[in-house]
Amino acid sequence: MASVACGVVASPVVAQPSPYPSRPIKLMVAWAPGGATDILARQIGAEMAKHLGQSVVVDNRPGAVGTIGQAEVAKAAPDGYTLILATNSTYAIAPHLIKKLPYSQDALAPVSLLAASPLILTVKPASTARGLADLLDMSRANPGKLNFSTGGSGSTSHLASELFMDLTKTSMTHIPYKGGGPATMAIAMGEVDVGFVDIGVALPLIAGGRLKPLAVTGSARSPMLPDVPTVGESGIPQFDATTKFGLFAPAGTAKEVVDRLYESVRVVLAGQELRDKLRRQGVEVVASTPEELRKDMLETSARWGRVITERRIVLD
């Protein structure tokens, strides 16, 4: 009997894995603080933390069109505790600009296309341009004299500017910054003349008279700027450029973890208070499935790849 009892006592105890998530989650933002991606990440991260029952900590790692931060997430353990809120600048544009990416194209697992936001074509407060036609006249009269800021070479704002110059046959000088926040402030402070900036970052500056909006890049006017025409209404109907925001995990992350994250995103972005807050910032909620984000990545990459090839755009 003693030997039987000993055998029972000596039986190994198999530890059960903790339910996900059981510790804080790091949410990487590969752009500088204060930009549209950073603002969105902090708002969504705070709501996801409530839903998941764990802290979601935003970590900013700007540089190289977002690929520094994306490379770090690509190398992270595929356990769901390191994520990235990336823009189409990184997941759809950068692969066409950087020949030797520090990670493979399939290094990240799509979770959800979170949202999309139009850009606003703005000029510095002292500019005499009162509309898009004025800006075009100024640019054509002084080729290369006007400076335009962007969130960095290869960013959505850069590609939007290149597409704009291509369609209007104009020439301006590119001044890249390390993120949309600094690029927007450069216009507000008069360091540069013009730029396409994210609407969420621009709205407070427009309201304060520190930026002059000329046109919106979306297919319809923004409800936050109903008096500002679209670029299409202003005479360039072929123009189409928006910033898209997607949530990714490292490739190899278990499907049940990706599904848990997607479910959290779906619930959070269905909340009316957050939707209303984002709408006031000019952000359109999407909350796609992982499969829909993968499809959008391919389509967006193909479209911007054509622009990069035709404009012969290279990183500075």
MOTAFEN-V424766 format. One record per pair of residues at least 4 apart in sequence whose ideal C-beta (glycine too) atoms are under 6 Angstrom apart, sorted by sequence separation. I is the first residue (numbers start at 1). GAP is how many residues later the second one is. D is the distance in whole Angstrom. If there is no record, write none. Layout:
BEGIN
((I:GAP:D) (I:GAP:D))
END
This chain:
BEGIN
((6:4:6) (18:4:4) (21:4:6) (31:4:5) (41:4:5) (48:4:6) (64:4:5) (66:4:6) (67:4:6) (86:4:5) (88:4:4) (89:4:5) (90:4:5) (94:4:5) (103:4:4) (123:4:4) (130:4:5) (151:4:4) (154:4:6) (178:4:6) (185:4:6) (197:4:6) (202:4:6) (229:4:4) (249:4:4) (253:4:5) (255:4:6) (265:4:6) (288:4:4) (296:4:6) (301:4:6) (307:4:6) (33:5:5) (63:5:4) (86:5:5) (129:5:4) (150:5:5) (153:5:6) (165:5:5) (177:5:4) (186:5:4) (187:5:6) (197:5:5) (205:5:4) (206:5:5) (221:5:6) (229:5:5) (231:5:5) (232:5:5) (253:5:6) (278:5:4) (288:5:5) (308:5:5) (31:6:5) (49:6:5) (76:6:4) (123:6:5) (129:6:4) (151:6:5) (177:6:4) (186:6:5) (205:6:4) (216:6:5) (49:7:4) (61:7:5) (139:7:5) (150:7:4) (206:7:5) (278:7:6) (29:8:5) (48:8:5) (61:8:4) (150:8:4) (187:8:5) (231:8:4) (29:9:5) (73:9:6) (202:9:6) (221:9:6) (275:10:5) (45:11:4) (73:11:4) (29:12:5) (183:12:6) (216:12:5) (45:13:6) (148:13:5) (184:13:4) (27:14:6) (70:14:6) (215:14:6) (216:14:5) (217:14:6) (213:15:5) (42:16:5) (215:16:5) (269:16:5) (41:17:5) (175:17:5) (184:17:5) (188:17:5) (27:18:5) (180:18:5) (269:18:4) (215:19:5) (70:20:5) (180:21:6) (266:21:5) (188:22:4) (265:22:6) (66:23:6) (153:23:5) (188:23:5) (65:24:6) (66:24:3) (148:24:5) (152:24:5) (217:24:5) (146:26:5) (147:26:5) (149:26:5) (150:26:5) (33:27:5) (67:27:5) (144:27:5) (143:28:4) (147:28:5) (149:28:6) (151:28:5) (25:29:6) (27:29:5) (29:29:6) (65:29:4) (74:29:4) (144:29:6) (151:29:4) (24:30:6) (32:30:4) (140:30:6) (21:31:5) (24:31:4) (25:31:5) (26:31:5) (27:31:5) (28:31:5) (29:31:5) (30:31:6) (31:31:5) (71:31:4) (139:31:4) (71:32:5) (136:32:6) (151:32:5) (21:33:4) (24:33:6) (26:33:5) (74:33:4) (139:33:6) (150:33:6) (149:34:4) (161:35:6) (30:36:4) (160:36:4) (149:37:4) (149:38:6) (30:39:3) (157:39:5) (30:40:6) (28:41:5) (119:41:6) (149:43:4) (41:44:4) (28:45:5) (147:45:4) (198:45:6) (147:46:5) (148:46:5) (149:46:4) (146:47:5) (148:47:5) (246:47:5) (146:48:6) (37:50:6) (25:56:5) (26:56:5) (27:56:5) (28:56:4) (29:56:6) (97:57:5) (27:58:6) (224:58:5) (20:60:6) (94:60:6) (222:60:5) (93:61:6) (124:63:5) (126:64:6) (122:65:6) (89:66:5) (124:66:5) (89:67:5) (124:69:6) (167:69:5) (123:71:5) (167:71:6) (167:72:6) (121:75:6) (122:75:6) (119:77:4) (120:77:6) (120:79:5) (117:81:6) (118:81:6) (160:81:4) (200:81:4) (117:82:6) (120:82:5) (132:82:5) (200:82:6) (131:83:6) (132:83:5) (199:83:3) (200:83:6) (125:85:6) (65:87:6) (156:87:5) (65:89:4) (122:89:5) (123:89:5) (122:91:5) (120:93:5) (121:93:5) (121:94:5) (120:96:6) (118:98:5) (119:98:4) (118:99:5) (118:100:4) (132:102:4) (62:116:5) (62:117:5) (118:124:5) (116:126:5) (117:126:5) (116:128:5) (115:130:5) (114:131:5) (113:133:5) (114:133:6) (112:135:5) (111:136:4) (111:137:6) (110:138:6) (111:138:6) (108:140:4) (109:140:5) (109:142:5) (108:143:6) (35:144:4) (36:144:5) (107:144:5) (109:144:5) (163:144:6) (35:145:4) (106:145:6) (159:145:6) (166:145:6) (32:146:5) (35:146:4) (32:147:3) (34:147:3) (111:147:6) (31:148:4) (159:148:6) (32:149:6) (109:149:6) (162:149:5) (111:150:5) (112:150:5) (111:151:5) (162:151:6) (112:153:5) (87:156:6) (88:156:4) (87:158:6) (86:160:6) (39:161:6) (154:161:6) (36:162:3) (85:162:6) (86:162:6) (153:162:5) (153:163:5) (36:164:5) (84:164:5) (36:165:5) (117:165:6) (83:166:5) (117:166:5) (115:168:5) (116:168:5) (115:170:5) (116:170:6) (115:171:5) (78:172:4) (80:173:6) (113:173:5) (76:174:5) (78:174:4) (78:175:4) (112:175:6) (113:175:4) (112:176:6) (73:177:6) (80:177:4) (111:179:6) (110:180:5) (113:180:4) (112:181:6) (110:183:4) (113:183:5) (110:184:5) (40:205:6) (92:205:6) (91:206:6) (92:208:4) (92:209:4) (96:209:5) (93:211:5) (52:212:5) (88:212:5) (92:212:6) (96:212:5) (51:213:5) (48:216:5) (51:216:6) (51:217:6) (97:218:5) (48:220:6) (47:221:4) (47:227:6) (20:237:5) (20:240:6))
END
